Amino acid sequence: MRLGDVNAQTRWLLDRSGAPLPVLLPHIMLRVRDVMRERFTVAQAEQPVREVGLTLAREGLDLVPVVDEEGTLVGIVSERTLARRYIRESREASTLAEAPTSAGCVADVLEGELITGERDHRVAGRVWVHAMQIDAPTKIAPGDAVVVGNRTDAQRLAIELGAALLIVSNGSRPSEEIVGFARERGTAIIASKLDTYVSARLVTLSAPSRALMDAEPLTVSPDDLISDISDPVKDIDYRAAVAVDGDGHPSGVVTRSDLVSPAPRRVVLVDHAEQAQSVIGIQQAEIVEILDHHHIGSIETRIPVTATFDPVGSTATLVVERFRQSGLEPSPSTATMLLGAALSDTVILNSPTTTDRDHAVVDYLGRVLAVEAIEFGRAMFEDTSDVSEVPAAEIISRDAKEYELADGETMSIAQIETVGDALLERRDELLEAMADVRQTRGYLFFALMVTDILSKGSELLVAGDARPAERAFGAPTNGSISLPGVMSRKKQVAPKLLAARGP
């Protein structure tokens, strides 16, 4: 993963190697997709409530997302939803008025037989158990569902009063006369093997899920930060949220328990160990290894980790050595990128940070790729050194590193390699851009090394408090200091500026 924009040399190498552009990592903080449950059950909007309830119980779920025919989230059914339904029915008569269903759905839920009537026969009234004398007053009305035993007189009365559905319980079957009468009056009949009480209770559970669901569930995006959704999830009664994609389809479920001590992302830091140079949120990640050739920076780890701070000219050298120690050879595209990195960091092996190990790695990669490594490096620098048309703001940000000072302030040192003095003709423009960045970021000072790879020296431009630079290099500055023979930010500039910080 990359932490910022790629510079000209990197693009040059990507073009020649055919390697893919690394994915930009804007931060390392946990997202919903890192903790959500990707395997979950959904219910169809027309699916009977009882089936959804059984799913909740069987799979130990807190909620089930409800989707329409296109798979779009339209609501959720939770245990709390079902509980409210039962509490409400304990206080008032059971009814399907708010949740009409069909005779076919009722038959399926009762595991009964639809003797007469069509499966889509609509049932939208109250639910009655007819247990009174035939001549007792009754409130059965057209459209109601009536549960009755093997009493022919009660069955006939329900049909006469216009019941939409007659359920005959306890394994009883209606007579042919009753069946014919029901067909004549448009009443559906179901024969249920269950007893009267259970049959009556299950009728309302044949209502479609859409009738009971919460139609405005808490939804989140898989890319939302955990820190942003934790409070809403904890505050809502069912303690969960449904992650939906751009088309509104559910892609995961995240519950309160998923947000308790989630496993952090595990990272390996390469070529840096300063928190200011790393990805946003690095303090929340689990650092498992550091591979670097700079000084030991401000990164802190919670547990002991493997940390390599090796004084070579390029971290690419350490990576190639890992390949060889493991008995592996990098692919051509990887070898090209590593060769370019080693030559860039060591300024074609001319930097004072260059070691014999860097020479050995460059020689090895040249053999792997069958190229003349030094000529390869010269071509890379020459093809990418022309920045005459590049905006000053981009030039100073291409290779800028932040350093944290002991008193909590920060400084930034950028570097750009050039050929000739053309870039220094834009000195005032560069200093103005540096001053803007320094003020925006709150740096003590912003320094830019303009390094000429042919003359093997640098001009140091400084915006902000120039006293550390003046002390470090023993020369007064009016925005710039000439540093002949200085080519390494890591070895020749940054340590002196860090040491020179003072009142």
N, C-alpha and C positions, 0 to 999 in steps of 0.2 A: 504494500500500500504506500502511496505517496502522500506527503503532508502539505504540498503546495503546488504551484505551477511549475512546469518543467522549463529549464533554461535552454538556451540555444544549443549548447553542446549535447544535452540530453536528447533533444529532438533530432539532432544530426545523427546521433548513435541509434536512436529508435528507427529512423528511416533506413539506415544501412544494415541493421541487424534483423529487422523484421519482427522484433519483439513487440508484444502488445503494450500499449500505454498503461502503466499501473493505475489502479483505481484510486481516486482521490478520497482520502479519509478525513472528513471535516472535524470529526470528534470521535472519541472512544467510549462515550457514555452509552449505557445500555438503552436499547430501544425495545418497543413492545415485541418485535419479532424475535428478540433474543430470549424471551421468557414465556411467550404465549404457547398454548397447547394447540398444536397444528392438527391433531387427530381428535375430532369431536363429532357428535351426532347432531344432525339437523332434523327438523320436523317440517312437513309440508303444511301450508296454511289450512288445507282441508282435512288434515289428519285428525282423527278423534282424540280428544283430550286424554282418554284413558290410555291410549297407546303411548302418548308422550309421558304421562305419569309413570307408566311401567318402565319406560326407558330411563327416567330420572332415578328411579329406585334401583333398577338393575345395574346401572353403570356408576352409581354414586355421584351423579352430577348435581350441580346447584341450579343449572338452567339449561335450556335447550333453545338454540336459535330457531326461529321460524322463517321459512323462505317461501316465495311464490313460485310459480311455474318456471320463471326464468332464473331461479336461484338467487334472487335478490332478497336481502334481509328485510323482513317486514315487521319483526317483533321478536319477543322471547317469551317462553313459558318457564316459570321458576316454581320451586316448591312453595314459595310464599304466595304465588298466584293461585295455586291449587288450594292452599290452606284457606285463603280468603273466600274462595268459592264455597268450600264446605261450611265455613262459619256463617256465610250469608244464608245458605240453604237451611241452616239450623234455626234461623230466625224468621224465615218466610217460606212460602210454598215453592217447591221446585218447579222450574219453568224453563222452557226452551225459547221463550219469546225473544230474548236478546241473543240467542245462539241457535237459530234454526238448524236442523239436521235433516237427514233422510232416513227412510225406513231401512235402506240397505246398510247404512252405517250403524244403526241401532242393532240390527241383526248380527253384524260382525262383532260388535262389542259384547253382546250377550252370548256370542257363539251359538246363536239360535237359527231357526229355519224360517225364512220368509215364505209364508204359505200363500198369501195373496197380496196383490199390490206390486207396483214397480219399485225397483231399488231406489230411484230418485224421488219417490213419493215424499213430499215435504211434510215435516212435523215441526210445528212452531208454537205449540200451546203449552199449557201446564201439564204436569205429570201427576196422575192420581193412582192410588191403590183403592180399588172398589171392594170394600170388605163389609159394607153395610147391608141391611135387608133391602130387598128389591124395591120395596115401597117407601124407603126412607128418602128424605130430600137429598138431592145431589147437586153439585155445582159444575159437573162435567159440561163442557161447552164445545162447540165445533172447533176442530183443529187440535184438541188435546190428545195426550197419550194416556191410555188407561191400562193398568196392570191388574189382572184378575186371575183367579184360579179356574178350577174345572166346573164353574157354575154357569150353565147355559143361559139362565135368565139374566144374570149380570152381564154376560157377554153381549146378549141381544140389546140390553138397555144402553150400554155404552155406544153400540153402533147406531141405535135409534137417535141418541143425543148428538150424533155427528162427530164422534171421535175420529181423529185422523189415523190413529194407530192403536190397535188392540194387542196387548202382550199377554199370552196365556202361559202361566208359570208352572213350575214344579213338574215339568215333563208332560203336561197334559196337552191334548190336541183338540181343537174345536170340531164340532160335528160338521158334516157336509152341509147341513141346513144353515149353520152359522157362517160357514165359508161363502156359501152362495149369497146370503144376505149381505155380507161384507162387500162382496164384489158389486152387488147391486147398489149399495150406498157409498162406494168409493173409500172404504176403510181398509187399510193394510193390516194384516195379521202376522204376528211372529210367535212361533212356539219356542219357549225358553225352557231349558232343563234346570235353570236355577230357581231358587225359591223366590217368593213374592218380594221379600224385602230387598234382596240383592238385585233382582231384576229391576226394581224401581230405582235403586241407587245408581245403577249403571246407565240408565237411560240418559241422564243429564251428562254423563261422561262421554257420550257419543257425539256431543257437540264438537264442531270443528275448532282447532287450536286458535284460529284467528279471532274467535269470539272471546277467548279468555286471555289472550296474550297481551303483554305490555307493548303497545304499538310505538312507543318512543324509548327504546332501550338505550343504554349508554354505549356508544360506539367510539372506537379509537382507530387510528391508522397504524399499520405495522411499523411505520417509521417514527411514530411519536416517541418521545423520550419517556422512560419510566418515571423520572422525577416529575414530569408534567401530568401524568395520569394517575399517580398513586392516590392522591387525595380524593378525586372523583370516585374511584373504585371503592375506596374505604367508606365513603359517605353514602353510597347508594345502598338500598336495603338488601339487594341480592349479592352485593360485594363482588361484582364481576363486570366485565365489559366484553363486547364482541368486536374483534378487529375486522375491519372491512377493507376490501381493495378499492381501486378507483371506480369499479363498476358497481359497487355496493354489495358485492358478494362476500359472505363471511369467510375469512381466511384463518381465523384462530379465535381462541377464547383465553382471556387472562383474568385470573381470580386474585382475590386478596392474598391467598396463600402463595401464589406465584411471585408476589412482590416482596415476600419476607426473605431477606438475605439471599437474593438471587446471585448466582455464580457470576463473578466479573469476567470481562473479556481477558484473555491471556495474550500477552504481547511480547515480542522480542524487539528491543530497541537496537537499531543499527545506525552507526555513524553519528550518534549523539547521546548525551546523558544529561543534558540541561532541560529542566522542566519547561523553560520558556521556549525552547526549540522544538519541543515535542507536540503531540496532538492535544487538543483541548480535552480535558477530562482524564489525563493520564494518571492523575492521583487516584482515580477510581478503579483503574485496571490492575490486573495481577501481572507484574513484570516477571517473566520467567528467565530472561537472559538479557545481557547487554553485550554488544560487540562493537567496540569503538577504538579509535586511535587518538582521541582528544584527551584533555584532562578530565578527572573525575568531577562531574557536575553536581547539580542540585537535586537530581532524581533520588527519591527515597523508596525503599521497598519494604513490604511488611514482613517478609521472610527472607532468609538467605537465598541468594540466587547466584548462578554462574555469571560472573562479570569479567570481561576481557577488556583491559585498557592497555593496548600494546603500542609502543612508540614506533610505528611504521609510518610511511608517507601516505598510505591510503587504506581505508577499511576494506577496499576491494582486495587488497593483498591478503587480509585475514580470511576473507570469504574463499578465495582461491585455495589458500592453505587448508581450509576445512574440506574442500572438495578432494584434494589430493590425500589428506589424511584418511579420508573415508574410502579411498580407492575408486573415486568417481571422476569423470571428466565432464566439464560443463558443455552443454549443447552449443552449437555455433552462435546462436543468437545471444545466449547468456555470456559466452566467452567474449563476444564483441562488446557487450555492455560493460563487462568487468575490465577489459583492456582500456576502453575509453575512460572509465572512472579512475583507474590507476594513473593513466597518463595525465588526466586533468588535475587530479589532486597533487601530483608531484611536478606539475608543469613540465611534462615530457622529461621526467627524471632530473630536473634542474633545481628543484626546491631543496633547501637545506634539511627538510624533514625526510628526504629520500634515504632509504637504507638498502643494504645488499639484498634484503628479502624482496623489496619492491622491484629491483633490477631482475631478480630471479623470476618473479611472477610475470613481469612484462615479457621476458624472454620466453617463458613457457607458453603464454597465451599467443605470442607471435607464431610459435611452432604449431599450436593447435589450429590456428586460423590460416596458417601458411601466408602470413603477411609480414612486411617489414614494419615492426612496431613503431619505430621512431618516425618514419615517414607517415604512418597512419595518424600519429599524434599531431604532427605538423599540419596535415591536411585538416584535421578537426579544428585546430586553433585558427588556422588561416580562414577557413570557410565560415567560422562563427564569430570572428573578432570584429567585423564591421557592424557597428551599432549606430552609425551616423543617422539612420532614419528611425531609430528606436526612441520612444519618449523617455525623458529623464526619469520619470517616476518608475518606469519598468526597469530601467538599468539599475537603479539603486536597490531594487527589491529582488533582483534575480537570485542573488546568492548572499542573503543577509542572515546573520546569526545573532540572536540575543544572548546576553550574558548577565546573570544576576550578580550584583555586587553585595558585599557583606552587609551594607546598611539597608538592604532591601530595594535600592534603586536598580535600574537596568540600563545597559548600554547596548548598542547594536553596531556590529562591524560587518560591512558588506565588502565584496571583492569582485572585480571583473578583470579578466585578462584581455589585453588588447595587443595590437601590433602598431607601433608608431604613436605619435602625439595627437592624433585627430580628436580623440575623445576629450582630452584636456582643454581643447579650445571651447568646450561647452561647460567649463568650470563653474561659472556663475549660475547657469541653469541647473546644474547638478546640486550645487549647494542650496539653492532655493528649494528644490524638491526634497532634499534631506531635511531642511529646517521644518518643512511642513509635516513630514513623517515624525520627526522628533517631537514636535509639539503634540501631534495627535496621539502618539503612543506613550508620551511622558518619559522619554529617554533622558538620561543625564546628558548624553551626547550621542551623535550618530557619525560614524566614521566610514569612509569608502576608500578601499585600496584600489587604485587604478594601476594594474600590474602590466608592464610591457615585457612580454616573454622573450623578445629579441635582445633588449638592452639589459634584461635581468634586474629590474628595479621597479619601484613603485612610487607613486605619488599618493599621499594620504590626505584626503579631504575630510574636514571636520566641521560639523554643525553642532552648536551648543557649547557646553563648557569645555573649552580647549585646554584647560590647565593640565589634566592627566596626560594628554598627548605631548604637551610641551615638556613636562617633567620626564616622560618616558623616553623621549628621543632627543632631549637636550637642545631643542631649537624652538625659537618663537614661531608662532604661526599666525597668518592672516587668512585662515581658512584652509591652508594646505601646508604639508611638509614633504620635502623630497627625501626619499629613503632608497638610495642606491644599494643594490645587492639584496634588498628585502623582497621576498616573494611569498613567504608563508604567513598567512594570517594566524594559523594555529601555533606556530613555534616562535615567530619573530615579532608579532604585533599584539595579539590578544593577551599573552602573559604579561607583557610590559604595561599595557593599559590597565589591566586588572590590578597590578602591583602599584601603579602610580596613583590610584584613586585615593584622594585625601583632601584635607581642607586647603 
